[in-house]
Amino acid sequence: MAVIVTVEIPGVTEEQYEELMRQLGGTDWFPADGLIAHAAGPDGEGGWKVVDFWDSEDQFLAFVERARPIMERAGISSMLPTVQQAVNVVLR
């Protein structure tokens, strides 16, 4: 069953986020297996918010483990994910 993953990343700038995405894009495994959709933007409090849809929580957690070294290189050392069941995901 699909899940909604909301991630709060306190203190992260747009530049750090874009560097992370650049580095992830340089791998042969991104977009990761199980990623349905990704959106991100400033949280209005000096950090960054990500909302993803994944096929499963396990696939999200596997991605985090694989991406952790890249996140750290981009200066992202702390993130606060929340995972909840998705009843419906509609893509245009």
N, C-alpha and C positions, 0 to 999 in steps of 0.2 A: 504494500500500500504506500502511495506517495506521502511525502512529508513536506511540511513548510519549515524552513530553517531561517530564523531571524537571528542575525549576529550583530551585536553592538561592539564596536571597536573604539574604545575611548582614546582621545588624543591623536588619532590618526588623521593625517592630512590627505587632501586629494592627490598630491604629488606621491605620497607613500603608496596610496591605493593604486595609482596608475603604474608605478614602478612594479608593484606586486603583479599586476595584470600583464605587464610587459614580460616579466620573468616567467610567469606561468605559461604565457603564449609561446615562449621559446622551448617548452618541453614537448615531448612527443605524446604525452598522456593528458593534455588539457585541450578541450574540455574533458573532464573526468567522466568515467563510466557512471551512469546514474543521474547526472545533472540534467534536469529538464529545462530550467530557466534560471537566470541570474539577473538581479537588479541591485544597484548600489547608489548611495548618495550621502551627502552630509546629514548629520543627525540634528543639526541646529544647536548643539551643545559643545561644539569643538571636536567632534569625533566623526565616525563614519558608521553607516548602517547598511547591512546587506540583507536582502531577502532572496532566498533561493528556494527552488522546488527540486526535490530529489526523489528518485524512485524508492529509496529506503534510507533510514537513519544509518544503517551499517555502511552504505556507500558514501554518505557524507563523512562519517568518522574516518573511513579509509582515505578519503581525499585529504582531510585535515592532517593526518599522520604523514602522508606523502608530501604535502605542501608546507609543513611546518618549517623546514630549513629555509625555504624560499621566503616565507613570511618573516622569519627572523632577519634575513639579509635585507629585507625591505624596511626593517625597523618596527615590525608589528610583532610585539611579544605577548600581548594580552588581547583576548577576545571572549565575549560572553554569548555563546549560542543558546538559543531556545528552539526546541524541536517539538512540533505538534503534528498530529495526523491531518492530512489533507483529505477532505471529503470529495473535493472536485478541483480539477486544474483545467482551465480553458486557455488554449493558445490560439492566436489568430492566424 
